Amino acid sequence: MAGRAVVVGGSLGGLNAALWLADAGWDVEVLERSRSPLEGRGAGIVLHPATVRYLVEHGGADLDALSAPARWLRYLGDDGGVLHQSPCGFRFTSWTTLYRHLLDHLDRRRYRMGAEVVAVEAGEATSRAPAGEGIAAGAGAVSSPATTADGVVTATTAAGDRVSGDLLVAADGVASAVRALLLPEVRPRYAGYVGWRGTVGEAELSAETFGALHEAITYHLMPASHLLAYPIPNVDGTVTPGDRRLNWVWYRNVEDGDAIDDLMTGTDGRRHPLSLPPGAVRPRFLDELAEAATRLPTPLAEMVTGTAEPFVQLIVDVAVPRMVFGRICLLGDAAFALRPHAAVGTAKAAEDAWQLARGLREAGGDVGRALASWERSQLRLGRQVAARTCEAGNRSQFEGTWQIGEPLPFGLYGVGDSAFARP
Ligand SMILES: Cc1cc2nc3c(=O)[nH]c(=O)nc-3n(C[C@H](O)[C@H](O)[C@H](O)COP(=O)(O)OP(=O)(O)OC[C@H]3O[C@@H](n4cnc5c(N)ncnc54)[C@H](O)[C@@H]3O)c2cc1C
């Protein structure tokens, strides 16, 4: 056994870390805050080879069974006509489909739910980390790292359980409590716009709208805004055209301050920091969305107005200067939360996980050396892709320089590496 790894967060980044580390000989335990299975969260995900690497290498996942392909990248004009289309090889899935498939590969005794980590203690090497006070982060407060025996990390849950290991992987997302402890100065920075999101069943659409959208990833550019749509598996995993769902994201600028505070105050009267889930958006904002949607090209208008519970995600930037603190490392959104325009947030989390396990395996027990090398490569990747996603967002939302027909900035190491063989 290579050692014991504690993974904080059991979403796509945490699951990838647990699976790849287990393969590399680590005894793994995942601590997930949520008390119930993470079903139905989020919506569509553009697939990337890194996202499905584990599933392909372990059982040869059939991409046709877990994703929907698009034949065309299509730009629609105001009148609903096609302004441009070019062949493409993108595939789309849903967060839920990926989560279910990954979880199926993990020994469920390794996945503890209802385990919110509220404190971490780290080995000697973390003495480099700034000692913080216990601070509020996300739903919980994490206490400062105390020094324990060299090389040993311990996570303490809200219930008071202490889980120790030789490595702690923080995959606890954009509002990472572990990051807030180690790097209190790094906070999500609002990018000036939100993603309105939703899904609607293909079967609920008129034949004209289904025909206009089902084979494509469809873009519509507007002044200081853009909207995209693509098909994803239905909630039960069905990928048959006509029985899937259409996933859409409409990026809309909202001024910082009172305006964004107002929008992000949900039906519960609380100002939500990063997202308003389905059902939590106040009626006045849903009415405004529906009214604005009437000015979209007809198929897109029908798709948006036909969506039962649109939800909102704040678009933020998070970028850390360091990912390794002794035996603790930050992975996925906990380290870099990317604007969605390169469609590789999940892919980056999966890549971080795969590279971590690979580096540890190759280092033959020298965990410190492996982590140092991993940090260099993953910081480089995070910075590169963050720069590309910021540029794409700024061009479309503020500068108005995104041209009709432009290839999409999708890609992890470079534009274009998200493509699969064309259907
Ligand atoms: C509009 C939009 C579109 C997107 N589209 C794409 C796309 O097409 N392709 C793509 O690859 N990515 C996309 N993404 C990004 C993607 O959703 C994230 O990058 C990805 O889910 C990150 O995974 P993660 O595991 O790092 O974090 P998360 O999914 O946020 O998971 C964090 C987990 O940690 C748990 N947790 C939190 N705190 C604690 C704690 N203290 N103790 C224990 N557990 C805790 C949470 O419950 C959660 O399960 C998109 C994002 C947005 C906003």
Ligand as a Chemical Component Dictionary entry (heavy atoms), coordinates in Angstrom:
data_LIG
# 
_chem_comp.id                   LIG 
_chem_comp.type                 NON-POLYMER 
_chem_comp.pdbx_formal_charge   0 
_chem_comp.three_letter_code    LIG 
# 
loop_
_chem_comp_atom.comp_id 
_chem_comp_atom.atom_id 
_chem_comp_atom.alt_atom_id 
_chem_comp_atom.type_symbol 
_chem_comp_atom.charge 
_chem_comp_atom.model_Cartn_x 
_chem_comp_atom.model_Cartn_y 
_chem_comp_atom.model_Cartn_z 
_chem_comp_atom.pdbx_ordinal 
LIG C1  C1  C 0 -22.035 27.528 -16.459 1  
LIG C2  C2  C 0 -21.001 26.441 -16.275 2  
LIG C3  C3  C 0 -20.786 25.536 -17.299 3  
LIG C4  C4  C 0 -19.782 24.557 -17.156 4  
LIG N1  N1  N 0 -19.565 23.712 -18.193 5  
LIG C5  C5  C 0 -18.544 22.831 -18.125 6  
LIG C6  C6  C 0 -18.235 21.988 -19.242 7  
LIG O1  O1  O 0 -18.890 22.025 -20.290 8  
LIG N2  N2  N 0 -17.195 21.128 -19.141 9  
LIG C7  C7  C 0 -16.446 21.048 -17.978 10 
LIG O2  O2  O 0 -15.509 20.253 -17.955 11 
LIG N3  N3  N 0 -16.727 21.808 -16.903 12 
LIG C8  C8  C 0 -17.746 22.710 -16.934 13 
LIG N4  N4  N 0 -18.014 23.500 -15.864 14 
LIG C9  C9  C 0 -17.158 23.396 -14.662 15 
LIG C10 C10 C 0 -17.447 22.225 -13.738 16 
LIG O3  O3  O 0 -18.771 22.265 -13.279 17 
LIG C11 C11 C 0 -16.482 22.263 -12.519 18 
LIG O4  O4  O 0 -15.227 22.690 -12.932 19 
LIG C12 C12 C 0 -16.284 20.883 -11.921 20 
LIG O5  O5  O 0 -17.506 20.368 -11.459 21 
LIG C13 C13 C 0 -15.291 20.953 -10.730 22 
LIG O6  O6  O 0 -15.335 19.832 -9.957  23 
LIG P1  P1  P 0 -14.733 19.816 -8.467  24 
LIG O7  O7  O 0 -14.867 18.392 -8.020  25 
LIG O8  O8  O 0 -13.390 20.465 -8.436  26 
LIG O9  O9  O 0 -15.676 20.780 -7.599  27 
LIG P2  P2  P 0 -17.229 20.651 -7.258  28 
LIG O10 O10 O 0 -17.968 19.956 -8.332  29 
LIG O11 O11 O 0 -17.691 21.998 -6.839  30 
LIG O12 O12 O 0 -17.277 19.686 -5.981  31 
LIG C14 C14 C 0 -16.890 20.043 -4.675  32 
LIG C15 C15 C 0 -17.439 18.977 -3.724  33 
LIG O13 O13 O 0 -16.910 19.209 -2.432  34 
LIG C16 C16 C 0 -17.951 19.082 -1.472  35 
LIG N5  N5  N 0 -17.544 19.900 -0.318  36 
LIG C17 C17 C 0 -17.461 21.242 -0.238  37 
LIG N6  N6  N 0 -16.996 21.633 0.949   38 
LIG C18 C18 C 0 -16.772 20.491 1.660   39 
LIG C19 C19 C 0 -16.276 20.230 2.976   40 
LIG N7  N7  N 0 -15.911 21.231 3.805   41 
LIG N8  N8  N 0 -16.156 18.943 3.383   42 
LIG C20 C20 C 0 -16.507 17.915 2.540   43 
LIG N9  N9  N 0 -16.980 18.113 1.293   44 
LIG C21 C21 C 0 -17.109 19.385 0.860   45 
LIG C22 C22 C 0 -19.187 19.597 -2.191  46 
LIG O14 O14 O 0 -20.383 19.123 -1.599  47 
LIG C23 C23 C 0 -18.960 19.030 -3.593  48 
LIG O15 O15 O 0 -19.490 17.740 -3.736  49 
LIG C24 C24 C 0 -19.000 24.477 -15.953 50 
LIG C25 C25 C 0 -19.243 25.361 -14.905 51 
LIG C26 C26 C 0 -20.225 26.357 -15.064 52 
LIG C27 C27 C 0 -20.447 27.342 -13.929 53 
# 
loop_
_chem_comp_bond.comp_id 
_chem_comp_bond.atom_id_1 
_chem_comp_bond.atom_id_2 
_chem_comp_bond.value_order 
_chem_comp_bond.pdbx_ordinal 
LIG C1  C2  SING 1  
LIG C2  C3  SING 2  
LIG C2  C26 DOUB 3  
LIG C3  C4  DOUB 4  
LIG C4  N1  SING 5  
LIG C4  C24 SING 6  
LIG N1  C5  DOUB 7  
LIG C5  C6  SING 8  
LIG C5  C8  SING 9  
LIG C6  O1  DOUB 10 
LIG C6  N2  SING 11 
LIG N2  C7  SING 12 
LIG C7  O2  DOUB 13 
LIG C7  N3  SING 14 
LIG N3  C8  DOUB 15 
LIG C8  N4  SING 16 
LIG N4  C9  SING 17 
LIG N4  C24 SING 18 
LIG C9  C10 SING 19 
LIG C10 O3  SING 20 
LIG C10 C11 SING 21 
LIG C11 O4  SING 22 
LIG C11 C12 SING 23 
LIG C12 O5  SING 24 
LIG C12 C13 SING 25 
LIG C13 O6  SING 26 
LIG O6  P1  SING 27 
LIG P1  O7  DOUB 28 
LIG P1  O8  SING 29 
LIG P1  O9  SING 30 
LIG O9  P2  SING 31 
LIG P2  O10 DOUB 32 
LIG P2  O11 SING 33 
LIG P2  O12 SING 34 
LIG O12 C14 SING 35 
LIG C14 C15 SING 36 
LIG C15 O13 SING 37 
LIG C15 C23 SING 38 
LIG O13 C16 SING 39 
LIG C16 N5  SING 40 
LIG C16 C22 SING 41 
LIG N5  C17 SING 42 
LIG N5  C21 SING 43 
LIG C17 N6  DOUB 44 
LIG N6  C18 SING 45 
LIG C18 C19 SING 46 
LIG C18 C21 DOUB 47 
LIG C19 N7  SING 48 
LIG C19 N8  DOUB 49 
LIG N8  C20 SING 50 
LIG C20 N9  DOUB 51 
LIG N9  C21 SING 52 
LIG C22 O14 SING 53 
LIG C22 C23 SING 54 
LIG C23 O15 SING 55 
LIG C24 C25 DOUB 56 
LIG C25 C26 SING 57 
LIG C26 C27 SING 58 
# 
